[in-house]
């Protein structure tokens, strides 16, 4: 994985950003568990997202792109507003 620059690390670690990442992580985990899916199944349903990436997202340790968000929404069958 690419190392973030110091400025980007500082931006990622703001209260607002950390809260948003945590909310996404919790909602993805909740929706996945409601479907009874493992992380591997959810990653596969999400246009074959790497399961390691999904684990990182659910742990609240990823700064994900819009493309990844769209893949997860499609996999879970939800609108982005649900996440």
Residue pairs with C-beta under 8 A, 6 or more apart in sequence:
4 12
4 63
11 17
12 18
12 63
17 63
18 60
21 60
21 61
21 62
21 63
22 60
24 57
24 60
24 64
24 69
24 83
25 57
25 58
25 59
25 60
27 82
27 83
28 42
28 54
28 57
28 58
28 72
28 76
28 83
29 58
31 76
31 78
31 82
31 83
32 39
32 42
32 58
32 76
35 42
35 76
37 45
39 51
39 54
39 55
39 58
40 51
42 54
42 72
42 75
42 76
43 49
43 50
43 51
43 53
43 54
43 75
44 51
44 75
45 75
45 76
46 54
46 71
46 72
46 74
46 75
46 76
47 71
47 74
47 75
49 68
49 71
49 72
49 75
53 62
53 68
54 72
56 62
57 64
57 68
57 72
69 80
69 83
70 80
72 83
73 79
73 80
73 82
73 83
76 82
